[in-house]
């Protein structure tokens, strides 16, 4: 939009600034001219509201940015003192993971083979809002005791053993587990025990535990992809060090903390709003979705406890899905081997060093991007390369694996989490043609488990992925080491969890 570009000061080919007044540093904007046209005034207004909110020191707007819950989806919000539930969202630790197999691309060329894989996965991994293990015959059984452990311990050795997940996969996680602010899982256990004693809450908690190992609705998905490693020798070496295999099948997943995370987040929104009202405090910009707490206050500590439990559930949810998908592949290819490449979140708040100061980094639809040598990667397999960045585009145009460059410091060591919406769900359902979408995917040899692909999740409902990636590269934040080409998609048409 012309009005959008008039609000921005262009500082580079794919960088700009949004001025918010003399007393605050400007919002840093990542996006080339084509991407800047996708930022509507409401998105920019939400970004400004975030920057002017109490305790906020920095805001970054990524190329996938669009209107969200209080804060834009696709933004980074930094504060040394405050935590904000809105810039994390209700799907706590919604994340991406990538499983690399040794199945060659030509082994799944035939549609009949892909249909067998779709059916085998469907017998193990439910999809859709509210669905859990009871809906499929070959999932894992998760009772109340195990669910409690998952929420309070994350990907501990004991949890992984009980679920039959390889223990070394924990080392391939951005964070294998989360604790309370005091560093203890016992504090989380006491908090969850207290929740379970509330009227009717134990049954509800256990029903949410049973969603472990499942996809939600909306934009949650699993995709079988063919890996195309970049031919540049340096990029290829990095991709191979990640465990990526050129010309072989990988499985990309997008989901989060399911109903448990949603309930924990909504409980915190209600509690903080009530606290504001009792104290007579004004919401930032009059928006209750920007409710907040000082991190070291009681409300702040309780939020961080609940977020940690949702994040632990999301972590194990991904790991279990990957194990179940691998087992499904073995129904069709009995000797298949597979390894987790990486698991990385994009709805989380973490303590990180930003500008030489330890701060709370909120990523709402934004992905961590630590380059080689970053202290946060010390003693991990990625210390010398930077960690994998998993960016979903869409089934038609593919997805990407990137790695951060030192320039990522410009964006609080963050990049976009995908392509980002250009149409609301309502507009997509009104404007897009079912026939055109389904035919387009067929022409690109992409199958799905859907009789009709959801219009609000169609590729054309999202931004131009090529321009999004170009913006990231041109801004010097990251470089691409591999491209993923979708061959089939597991989705559900139910409303999104996030």
GUMARDREN-580682 format. One record per atom (N, C-alpha, C): residue in three letters; z negated, y negated, x negated. Coordinates in steps of 0.05 Angstrom, whole numbers, plus 5000, padded with zeros to 4 digits. Layout:
BEGIN
ALAZYX ...
This chain:
BEGIN
UNK500050244983 UNK500050005000 UNK500049754982 UNK501549544991 UNK501649304976 UNK498849174973 UNK497249184995 UNK494649064994 UNK492849204974 UNK493249464971 UNK491749614951 UNK492249524923 UNK494849504916 UNK495449414889 UNK494549124884 UNK494448964904 UNK493548694900 UNK490548684894 UNK489048884902 UNK486248894897 UNK485648994869 UNK487549114856 UNK487149244830 UNK488249084807 UNK486949084784 UNK487948964759 UNK488949194742 UNK491549204737 UNK492849414722 UNK492149384692 UNK491049594680 UNK490249584652 UNK491849774634 UNK493449944646 UNK495150134631 UNK497050274650 UNK498650454639 UNK500650594655 UNK499350744678 UNK496950854673 UNK495651004694 UNK492650934696 UNK492050694689 UNK489250594692 UNK489250314704 UNK487150264719 UNK486750004732 UNK483849954736 UNK483149714745 UNK480349644751 UNK480249514778 UNK478049574792 UNK477549454818 UNK475049284815 UNK475449014817 UNK473248824812 UNK471348824836 UNK468748824831 UNK466848824852 UNK464848584850 UNK465548394832 UNK463848154830 UNK462948114801 UNK461847884796 UNK461147814768 UNK458647964758 UNK457048064775 UNK454548184766 UNK454748494763 UNK457048604769 UNK457448894766 UNK459948944750 UNK459849154734 UNK462349234719 UNK464349344740 UNK466949314734 UNK468949394754 UNK469049704756 UNK470149794778 UNK470650074783 UNK473150154767 UNK472950364752 UNK475350454736 UNK476950644754 UNK479550584755 UNK481450734772 UNK483450874755 UNK483851134761 UNK485751304747 UNK488051354766 UNK490551284758 UNK492851334775 UNK495151154768 UNK497551274767 UNK499951114761 UNK500750974787 UNK502950834786 UNK503750664808 UNK504050834834 UNK505351064831 UNK505851234855 UNK503151314867 UNK501251384851 UNK498651464860 UNK497051234872 UNK497251004860 UNK495750764870 UNK496650704899 UNK499150764906 UNK500050714933 UNK498650894953 UNK497451104944 UNK496051294963 UNK493251204969 UNK492151014955 UNK489450924960 UNK489450724983 UNK488350795006 UNK488150605028 UNK485750435025 UNK485650225042 UNK483450025039 UNK480750155044 UNK480550355062 UNK478050475068 UNK476950625044 UNK478750755029 UNK477950895005 UNK476750704984 UNK478150474981 UNK477250274962 UNK474650144971 UNK474350104997 UNK471849995008 UNK469550185003 UNK469950445007 UNK467850635001 UNK467050624972 UNK469050604954 UNK468550594925 UNK466850344919 UNK467550114931 UNK466049874926 UNK463149904936 UNK462850014960 UNK460150064970 UNK458450224951 UNK459750434940 UNK458350594920 UNK457450434896 UNK459350274886 UNK458750114861 UNK456449914866 UNK456349804890 UNK454249604896 UNK451649724905 UNK451549994908 UNK449150124918 UNK446950114897 UNK444350124905 UNK442150094886 UNK442250304864 UNK441750214839 UNK441450394817 UNK444050504805 UNK446350424816 UNK448950534807 UNK449950374783 UNK450650514762 UNK451550374737 UNK454550394733 UNK455950584747 UNK458750624741 UNK459950784764 UNK462450724771 UNK464050874790 UNK466850904779 UNK467851154782 UNK470651214774 UNK472051324798 UNK474551234802 UNK476251334824 UNK478451494811 UNK478651744818 UNK480751924807 UNK483251924824 UNK485452034813 UNK488052014828 UNK488052164854 UNK486252354858 UNK486252504883 UNK484452364905 UNK483552124899 UNK481552004917 UNK482651954945 UNK480852004965 UNK481351934993 UNK478751915007 UNK478751825031 UNK476251765046 UNK474552015049 UNK471951975044 UNK470052195045 UNK467552125060 UNK465452275055 UNK462852245069 UNK461252035053 UNK461351785061 UNK459851575047 UNK461351485022 UNK461951675004 UNK463451614980 UNK466251744982 UNK468251634969 UNK470851764969 UNK470752044957 UNK472252234969 UNK472752484955 UNK474552414931 UNK473852514907 UNK475352444884 UNK474152214868 UNK471452174870 UNK470151964855 UNK467852064839 UNK467151914819 UNK464851964802 UNK462951724805 UNK460451784809 UNK458451574813 UNK456051624794 UNK455451434777 UNK453451474756 UNK451051294761 UNK448651404757 UNK446151244760 UNK444051354740 UNK442651174727 UNK440551264709 UNK437951344724 UNK437851254750 UNK435251274764 UNK435351404791 UNK437651404805 UNK437851474833 UNK439651724837 UNK438951874859 UNK440752094867 UNK441552034896 UNK444152094901 UNK445352044927 UNK446552304938 UNK445652404961 UNK446752644973 UNK449752614981 UNK450452374991 UNK453252335001 UNK455352394979 UNK454952284955 UNK456952334934 UNK456552614921 UNK455352794935 UNK455453084929 UNK456653224952 UNK455853154976 UNK457053265001 UNK455453495012 UNK456453605034 UNK455053815048 UNK455754095037 UNK457954115023 UNK458654375011 UNK457754354982 UNK455154384977 UNK454054354951 UNK455454544931 UNK456154444909 UNK457454584887 UNK459954734896 UNK461554614913 UNK464254714918 UNK465654724891 UNK467054944886 UNK467854994858 UNK470555144857 UNK471555164833 UNK473955324827 UNK473155544807 UNK474455784810 UNK474155994790 UNK476856124786 UNK477156244762 UNK479756374756 UNK479156644743 UNK480256854754 UNK480057124744 UNK482757204732 UNK482857274707 UNK485357364694 UNK485457664694 UNK487657784703 UNK488058074702 UNK490258134682 UNK490458394676 UNK492658494658 UNK495058594674 UNK495258524700 UNK497458614716 UNK499858434710 UNK502158544702 UNK504558374696 UNK505758264722 UNK507058034719 UNK508157894742 UNK510058074759 UNK511758234745 UNK513658394760 UNK512458614777 UNK509858674771 UNK508458884786 UNK507858794815 UNK507858534820 UNK507358444847 UNK509758294859 UNK512058344848 UNK514458214857 UNK515158304886 UNK514758554892 UNK515458654918 UNK513458564939 UNK514458464962 UNK512658374983 UNK510758594993 UNK511658844993 UNK509959065003 UNK507559094985 UNK507859054959 UNK505559074941 UNK503558844946 UNK504558614950 UNK502858384955 UNK501358414982 UNK502758535002 UNK501458575027 UNK499158775024 UNK499458975008 UNK497359165003 UNK494959024990 UNK495558844971 UNK493358704958 UNK491958514977 UNK493458384994 UNK492258205015 UNK490358375033 UNK491258605041 UNK489658775059 UNK487158875044 UNK487558955019 UNK485259055004 UNK483158834999 UNK483958594994 UNK482058374990 UNK480758315017 UNK482258325039 UNK481158265065 UNK479058465074 UNK479058705063 UNK476958905069 UNK474358855054 UNK474458675034 UNK472158615018 UNK471158335020 UNK472958145024 UNK472157855023 UNK472857725050 UNK470857665066 UNK471457525092 UNK472257235086 UNK473657125106 UNK474456845104 UNK474056715131 UNK473156465131 UNK472856315156 UNK470056215160 UNK469755995173 UNK467055875178 UNK465356075193 UNK462856115182 UNK460956285195 UNK461256585189 UNK463356655176 UNK463756945171 UNK462257045146 UNK461457295147 UNK459957405125 UNK460557705122 UNK458857835107 UNK459358115100 UNK459658305123 UNK458358235146 UNK458458425169 UNK461258445180 UNK463058255173 UNK465758255185 UNK467758425170 UNK467058535147 UNK468958695131 UNK467558955122 UNK469059165118 UNK467759425112 UNK466859475084 UNK467959325064 UNK467459395036 UNK466159165020 UNK464658995033 UNK463258775019 UNK460658885008 UNK459058714994 UNK456458784985 UNK454358735007 UNK452358895008 UNK450158845026 UNK448158645013 UNK447558425026 UNK445758225016 UNK443558195037 UNK441158295030 UNK438858265048 UNK437258015041 UNK435057975056 UNK433557735052 UNK432357705024 UNK431457935013 UNK430257924986 UNK432257844965 UNK434657974966 UNK436757904946 UNK437757624950 UNK438057544975 UNK438957264981 UNK437057064969 UNK434457114972 UNK432356944961 UNK432756924931 UNK433157144918 UNK433557144888 UNK436056984881 UNK438157014895 UNK440656874889 UNK440156574890 UNK438856474911 UNK438356194915 UNK436556074894 UNK434656234884 UNK432656124866 UNK433156184836 UNK434756394831 UNK435256484803 UNK438156424794 UNK440056404813 UNK442856374806 UNK443856634793 UNK445556614774 UNK446856844761 UNK445056964739 UNK442657044747 UNK440857174728 UNK441757454723 UNK440857574701 UNK441657854695 UNK440858044717 UNK438558004730 UNK437658174751 UNK439558144776 UNK440257904783 UNK442057864806 UNK444757984801 UNK445857944777 UNK448458044770 UNK448458354771 UNK446358474760 UNK446158764760 UNK446158874789 UNK444558754806 UNK444358854834 UNK447058824848 UNK448658634842 UNK451158584855 UNK453558714841 UNK453058844818 UNK455258974803 UNK457158784791 UNK456158554782 UNK457858354769 UNK457358364739 UNK459558364722 UNK459158374693 UNK457358144684 UNK455358214667 UNK453358024658 UNK454557804641 UNK456757874626 UNK457957674609 UNK459457444624 UNK459857494650 UNK461157274665 UNK459357034668 UNK456757064665 UNK454956834667 UNK455656634645 UNK456556724622 UNK457256544600 UNK459856404604 UNK461256464626 UNK463756334632 UNK463456134655 UNK460956064660 UNK460355874682 UNK459655604671 UNK460455394684 UNK459555124677 UNK456555114676 UNK455255224697 UNK452355264697 UNK451955534711 UNK450655724698 UNK450155984710 UNK447855974729 UNK446055784726 UNK443755754744 UNK442755464743 UNK441255394764 UNK440055134766 UNK437155164772 UNK435454984762 UNK432554994766 UNK431754744781 UNK429154734787 UNK427954494798 UNK427854274777 UNK427354024784 UNK427253814763 UNK425153874741 UNK423154034747 UNK421154104727 UNK422054324709 UNK424454424713 UNK425554634696 UNK424754914705 UNK423554944728 UNK422455194737 UNK424055304760 UNK424455574760 UNK425455704784 UNK423255774803 UNK420755784793 UNK418455834810 UNK418055614831 UNK418655364823 UNK418455144842 UNK420555174864 UNK422955274857 UNK424955324878 UNK423955544897 UNK422755754885 UNK421755974901 UNK419655884921 UNK417855704912 UNK415755604929 UNK416955434952 UNK418955284945 UNK420355114965 UNK421655294986 UNK423055504977 UNK424555674996 UNK422555835013 UNK420355925001 UNK418356065017 UNK417255885039 UNK416755635032 UNK415855445052 UNK417855405075 UNK420455385068 UNK422555365088 UNK422555615106 UNK422155845094 UNK422156095110 UNK419956125129 UNK417755975125 UNK415455985144 UNK415855815168 UNK417855635168 UNK418255465191 UNK419455625214 UNK418955545238 UNK419755695262 UNK422755755262 UNK423456005266 UNK426156105268 UNK427856065243 UNK426755955222 UNK428355905199 UNK428956145182 UNK427156345181 UNK427656575165 UNK430156725174 UNK430456765200 UNK432856905210 UNK435356755203 UNK435156485205 UNK437556325199 UNK438156335169 UNK436156325152 UNK436556345123 UNK437956615117 UNK436856835128 UNK437957095122 UNK440857125132 UNK441556985154 UNK444256995163 UNK446156845144 UNK445156635131 UNK446656495111 UNK446956655085 UNK444856795077 UNK444956965054 UNK447257175057 UNK447657265081 UNK449657475086 UNK452557375083 UNK452857105079 UNK455556995074 UNK456257015045 UNK454457115028 UNK455057145000 UNK457557314996 UNK459357224979 UNK461857374974 UNK463957314994 UNK464057075005 UNK466057015026 UNK467156735022 UNK469556695033 UNK470856425033 UNK470156285060 UNK469956025059 UNK469655865083 UNK472255805096 UNK472355625114 UNK474755545128 UNK476155315114 UNK478155195128 UNK479454955118 UNK480854995091 UNK479954845071 UNK481354845045 UNK480155055026 UNK478455225035 UNK477555445018 UNK479555665017 UNK480055784994 UNK482155974991 UNK481856144967 UNK483456354966 UNK483956514942 UNK486956544939 UNK487956524914 UNK490856544909 UNK491356724886 UNK493256904889 UNK494357054866 UNK496456884853 UNK496256844827 UNK497956654813 UNK499156794788 UNK501556714781 UNK502756804756 UNK502256584735 UNK501156664712 UNK500456474691 UNK502856414674 UNK503456154671 UNK505556064653 UNK504155894631 UNK503656004608 UNK502355864587 UNK504255664574 UNK503255424569 UNK504855214556 UNK505955314529 UNK508455234524 UNK509755334499 UNK509055164474 UNK507854934478 UNK506854784455 UNK504854954439 UNK505254994413 UNK503555174398 UNK500555114401 UNK499754864400 UNK496954794402 UNK495854854430 UNK497354774450 UNK496454834478 UNK496355134483 UNK498455274473 UNK498555564477 UNK496055704464 UNK495355614440 UNK493055724426 UNK490455684442 UNK490255444454 UNK487855384471 UNK487855564495 UNK490155584509 UNK490355754533 UNK489556044526 UNK490556144504 UNK489956424497 UNK487056454489 UNK485856254478 UNK482956264471 UNK481356274497 UNK482356154519 UNK481056164544 UNK481156444557 UNK483056614547 UNK483456874558 UNK485856894577 UNK487456674579 UNK489756674596 UNK491956844584 UNK493356994601 UNK495557174592 UNK498157084605 UNK500056994588 UNK502556904598 UNK504057124613 UNK505157054637 UNK506757244652 UNK505157454666 UNK502557414669 UNK500857614682 UNK499457484706 UNK498357644723 UNK497157554748 UNK494257464744 UNK493657234754 UNK490857134755 UNK490157074784 UNK487657044790 UNK486756994817 UNK485056744817 UNK485856534832 UNK484556284833 UNK482956254859 UNK480456184858 UNK478856154882 UNK477655874885 UNK477455794910 UNK476255534916 UNK474255574940 UNK471755544935 UNK469755564956 UNK467055454945 UNK464955464962 UNK462455344953 UNK460055494963 UNK458055354973 UNK455455464979 UNK455255555008 UNK457555545023 UNK457655645050 UNK455455525068 UNK454555675088 UNK452655565108 UNK449955485096 UNK449155625075 UNK446555565062 UNK446655285050 UNK448655215035 UNK448954955023 UNK449154735045 UNK450654795066 UNK450954605088 UNK448254545100 UNK446754755106 UNK444154705119 UNK442254555101 UNK442154625075 UNK440454485056 UNK441254185054 UNK443854135053 UNK444753855051 UNK444153695076 UNK444653815099 UNK444153665124 UNK441153615128 UNK439553805120 UNK436653765121 UNK435753535104 UNK436953505081 UNK436353275063 UNK437253015074 UNK439753015086 UNK440652765098 UNK438752675120 UNK437952865137 UNK436052795159 UNK433452695148 UNK432352825128 UNK429752745116 UNK429852475104 UNK431952415088 UNK432252155075 UNK432651935095 UNK434351985115 UNK434851785136 UNK432251715150 UNK430651915157 UNK428151875170 UNK426251705152 UNK426251765126 UNK424551615108 UNK425351325107 UNK428051275106 UNK429050995106 UNK428050845131 UNK428350985154 UNK427650855179 UNK424650795181 UNK423050975171 UNK420150935172 UNK419350705154 UNK420750665132 UNK420150445113 UNK421550185120 UNK423350195139 UNK424849955146 UNK426849875125 UNK427950065110 UNK429850015089 UNK432649995101 UNK434349835089 UNK437149805097 UNK438850015082 UNK440750135095 UNK442650315082 UNK444650145066 UNK445550235043 UNK447650095028 UNK450050045045 UNK450949795047 UNK453249715063 UNK452949805092 UNK450449845101 UNK449949935128 UNK450850215134 UNK451450375114 UNK452550645117 UNK450350845111 UNK449450985132 UNK447351185128 UNK448251425111 UNK450851455108 UNK451851675091 UNK451351615061 UNK450551365055 UNK449851295027 UNK446851285023 UNK445351435039 UNK442451455035 UNK441851555008 UNK439551484996 UNK438951544968 UNK435951574964 UNK435251664940 UNK432451674932 UNK432351634902 UNK430151524892 UNK429751514863 UNK429251804854 UNK430551874832 UNK430452154824 UNK427652264819 UNK425952094809 UNK423252184802 UNK421252144825 UNK422252064849 UNK420552044873 UNK420252314886 UNK418452344905 UNK418152604919 UNK420752674934 UNK421952474947 UNK424452534962 UNK426652614942 UNK426752474919 UNK428752544899 UNK428452824888 UNK425952904882 UNK425453174872 UNK426053384892 UNK425453334918 UNK425953534939 UNK429053564942 UNK430453344941 UNK433353364943 UNK434553534920 UNK433553474896 UNK434653624872 UNK433853914874 UNK431553984885 UNK430854264890 UNK432754394909 UNK433354264931 UNK435054384951 UNK437954404941 UNK438854194927 UNK441454204915 UNK441654434895 UNK439554484879 UNK439654694860 UNK439854964873 UNK438555004896 UNK438755264910 UNK441555304922 UNK442655094933 UNK445455114943 UNK447355164920 UNK446855034897 UNK448655074874 UNK448455364863 UNK446055474863 UNK445655744854 UNK447155944872 UNK447055894898 UNK448456064917 UNK451456044913 UNK452455804909 UNK455355764904 UNK456255914879 UNK454655904858 UNK455356034833 UNK455656334837 UNK453756454849 UNK453856754853 UNK455956824873 UNK456356644893 UNK458456694913 UNK461156734899 UNK461756554880 UNK464356564865 UNK464456824848 UNK462256874834 UNK462357114817 UNK462657364833 UNK461357384856 UNK461657624872 UNK464557644884 UNK465657424893 UNK468357424903 UNK470257534881 UNK469957434856 UNK471657524835 UNK471357824830 UNK468957924831 UNK468458214827 UNK469758374850 UNK469458274874 UNK470658414897 UNK473658404896 UNK474858184888 UNK477758164885 UNK478758364864 UNK477258384842 UNK478058574821 UNK477958864831 UNK475958924847 UNK475759194859 UNK478159234879 UNK478959024893 UNK481159054911 UNK483759104896 UNK484158964873 UNK486459014857 UNK486559304847 UNK484159424842 UNK484059694833 UNK484859894855 UNK484759814880 UNK485759984901 UNK488760024898 UNK490059824888 UNK493059824885 UNK493859894857 UNK492359794837 UNK492959844809 UNK490359964796 UNK489960224798 UNK487360344790 UNK486360274762 UNK488160234744 UNK487260184716 UNK486959894709 UNK487259714728 UNK487259424722 UNK484559334709 UNK484859154690 UNK482559024678 UNK482658724684 UNK480258604686 UNK480258324692 UNK477758184680 UNK478057934673 UNK475857784662 UNK475857504674 UNK473457394677 UNK473157124687 UNK473956934665 UNK475756754672 UNK476556544653 UNK474456314653 UNK473856214678 UNK471856004680 UNK471155954709 UNK468755844713 UNK467855754739 UNK466855464735 UNK467855284752 UNK467254994748 UNK466954854775 UNK464954684777 UNK464354564803 UNK465654284806 UNK465754194831 UNK466653914836 UNK465153774858 UNK462853884867 UNK461053744886 UNK458153784875 UNK457353614857 UNK454753664843 UNK453753404831 UNK451153384826 UNK450053174810 UNK448553304786 UNK449153214762 UNK448053324737 UNK447053104719 UNK445053174703 UNK444052994682 UNK445853024657 UNK447152804650 UNK448952814627 UNK448752554611 UNK449652564587 UNK449752324570 UNK452352174576 UNK451951924586 UNK454251754592 UNK453751484578 UNK455451414560 UNK455151154546 UNK452651144529 UNK451751374518 UNK449351374501 UNK446751374517 UNK446851414543 UNK444451414560 UNK444551664578 UNK442351794582 UNK442252024600 UNK442151914629 UNK444152004645 UNK444351894672 UNK445052124691 UNK444652064717 UNK445452244738 UNK448352204745 UNK450052404739 UNK452852384744 UNK453552534770 UNK454352394791 UNK455052504816 UNK458152554816 UNK458952794821 UNK461852854823 UNK462352944851 UNK463852784866 UNK464652854893 UNK467652904893 UNK468453164894 UNK471253214891 UNK472253124863 UNK470553164843 UNK471253094816 UNK470253314797 UNK471653354776 UNK471153584758 UNK470253494731 UNK468253624720 UNK467353564693 UNK469553614673 UNK469653444652 UNK471753464632 UNK470653404605 UNK469353594593 UNK468253564566 UNK470253654545 UNK470953484526 UNK472953564505 UNK471653714483 UNK473253804464 UNK472153944440 UNK470053774426 UNK467953904418 UNK465853764403 UNK463853624421 UNK464153624447 UNK462153494464 UNK459453644462 UNK457253504459 UNK454653644456 UNK453953824479 UNK455053774503 UNK454553934526 UNK455754214524 UNK457554254505 UNK458854514501 UNK457854664477 UNK455754554464 UNK454654694441 UNK453654974449 UNK454155164432 UNK453255444436 UNK454655574460 UNK457055474467 UNK458655604488 UNK461255694475 UNK462855864489 UNK465355944477 UNK467455724475 UNK466755484486 UNK468755274488 UNK468055024470 UNK466155064452 UNK465254844435 UNK467554724419 UNK469454884410 UNK471554784392 UNK474154714406 UNK474254774432 UNK476754714447 UNK476454524470 UNK474054504481 UNK473654394507 UNK473854624527 UNK472554584550 UNK472554804570 UNK475054794588 UNK475755014601 UNK478055004620 UNK477454824644 UNK479454674652 UNK479354504676 UNK481254634696 UNK480254724719 UNK481854864739 UNK482554674761 UNK485154614763 UNK486054414783 UNK488054534803 UNK487154584827 UNK489054684848 UNK490854474858 UNK493454534860 UNK495354344872 UNK495854434900 UNK497854604904 UNK498354734930 UNK499954974925 UNK500155164944 UNK501555414939 UNK504555374932 UNK505755174943 UNK508655134937 UNK509055024909 UNK507454834901 UNK507954694875 UNK506154794852 UNK504354974858 UNK502755104836 UNK500154954831 UNK498755064811 UNK496254954802 UNK496354924772 UNK494154814760 UNK494254754732 UNK491654824718 UNK491854904693 UNK489454924676 UNK489754714654 UNK487754544652 UNK487854324632 UNK485454344614 UNK485454174593 UNK483154154575 UNK482853854569 UNK480353764568 UNK479853484564 UNK480553384536 UNK481253134534 UNK481652994509 UNK479352794505 UNK479052694481 UNK476852494477 UNK476952264496 UNK479352194505 UNK479651964524 UNK478152004550 UNK477252254556 UNK475752304580 UNK473152144582 UNK472252044559 UNK469851874559 UNK470251624577 UNK472851544580 UNK473551314597 UNK472851364626 UNK472751614634 UNK472351684662 UNK469651834667 UNK467651774650 UNK465051914651 UNK465452214648 UNK467352294631 UNK467952574625 UNK468552724651 UNK470352614667 UNK471052734692 UNK474052694697 UNK475252884713 UNK477952854723 UNK477952924753 UNK480252904765 UNK480552984793 UNK479953284797 UNK479453364822 UNK478953644828 UNK481353784840 UNK483553644844 UNK485953764855 UNK487953544861 UNK489553594882 UNK491653394889 UNK490553174907 UNK488753234925 UNK487653034943 UNK489352994967 UNK488052944990 UNK489552925015 UNK491052655017 UNK493552665028 UNK494952425035 UNK495052385065 UNK494452605080 UNK494352595109 UNK491652705118 UNK490552585139 UNK488152695151 UNK488952955165 UNK487053125171 UNK487653375185 UNK488953325212 UNK487953125226 UNK489153055252 UNK492052975249 UNK492552795230 UNK495352695226 UNK497152925217 UNK496253095200 UNK497953315191 UNK498753495214 UNK496853555232 UNK497453725255 UNK499453595274 UNK499453325275 UNK501253185292 UNK504053145279 UNK504053105253 UNK506553015240 UNK508153245228 UNK506853465220 UNK508253665205 UNK509353885223 UNK511554005215 UNK512854215230 UNK511954495221 UNK511054655239 UNK510254935232 UNK512555085221 UNK514855065233 UNK517255205224 UNK517955125196 UNK517954865190 UNK518654765164 UNK516754865143 UNK514154845149 UNK512054925129 UNK512355225123 UNK512455395144 UNK512655685140 UNK515155755125 UNK517355635132 UNK519955695118 UNK519855605089 UNK518555375084 UNK518455265057 UNK516855455039 UNK514655565049 UNK513155755033 UNK514656015028 UNK516156105049 UNK517856345046 UNK519956295025 UNK521256065025 UNK523255995005 UNK522155994977 UNK519555934974 UNK518255934948 UNK516956204942 UNK517456404959 UNK516456674955 UNK513456684954 UNK512156534972 UNK509256534975 UNK508556665001 UNK506956875000 UNK505957015023 UNK503056915029 UNK502156975054 UNK499356915061 UNK498357115081 UNK495857105086 UNK494557275106 UNK494657145134 UNK495956905136 UNK495956755161 UNK498556815176 UNK498356855202 UNK500756885218 UNK502356625218 UNK500956405219 UNK502156145216 UNK500355985197 UNK501555875176 UNK500055735156 UNK498855475169 UNK496255425164 UNK494955195177 UNK496354935170 UNK497154785190 UNK498654535184 UNK496954335169 UNK494354325175 UNK492654135161 UNK492054205132 UNK492954445124 UNK492754535096 UNK495454565083 UNK497554475096 UNK500254505086 UNK500654335060 UNK502354425042 UNK502854275018 UNK503453975023 UNK504953915044 UNK505753645049 UNK503453475060 UNK501153595066 UNK498753435074 UNK497353325050 UNK498153405026 UNK496853335001 UNK498653144984 UNK497453014965 UNK498952834948 UNK500852984929 UNK502752844918 UNK504652954899 UNK503153044874 UNK503053314871 UNK501353424849 UNK502553344822 UNK505153324820 UNK506353234794 UNK505452964786 UNK505252774805 UNK504352504800 UNK501352494793 UNK499852664806 UNK496952684800 UNK496552774771 UNK497952994763 UNK497653094736 UNK498752884716 UNK500952754722 UNK502052554704 UNK500052334700 UNK498652254720 UNK496652044718 UNK494452124698 UNK493452364701 UNK491352464683 UNK492252464654 UNK494752564650 UNK495852574623 UNK496352294611 UNK497552124627 UNK498151854618 UNK495751694612 UNK493551744626 UNK491051604622 UNK489551714597 UNK490551924585 UNK489352044561 UNK486852194566 UNK486452294591 UNK484052434598 UNK484152734591 UNK486452854595 UNK486753144591 UNK489653224587 UNK490053464577 UNK492753564573 UNK492953844586 UNK495353914595 UNK495754164609 UNK496254384589 UNK494954614592 UNK495354844574 UNK496755074589 UNK496755074616 UNK498055284631 UNK498555194659 UNK500655304671 UNK501255254699 UNK501155514714 UNK500155504738 UNK499855744755 UNK501755734779 UNK503255944783 UNK505155964805 UNK504156154826 UNK503656054851 UNK502556224872 UNK504456434881 UNK503356674887 UNK504956894898 UNK503856984925 UNK501256964929 UNK500156994956 UNK497556844959 UNK496856784984 UNK494556614990 UNK492856745011 UNK490156745007 UNK488256835026 UNK486856585037 UNK487156535064 UNK486056295076 UNK485056355104 UNK483856155116 UNK483056165144 UNK483555895156 UNK484155885181 UNK484855635194 UNK482555495207 UNK480055595202 UNK477755465214 UNK477155195201 UNK475455025213 UNK474754765202 UNK473454795174 UNK473954605157 UNK472954615130 UNK469854585129 UNK468654705109 UNK465754675106 UNK465054405093 UNK466954285079 UNK466354045064 UNK467753795076 
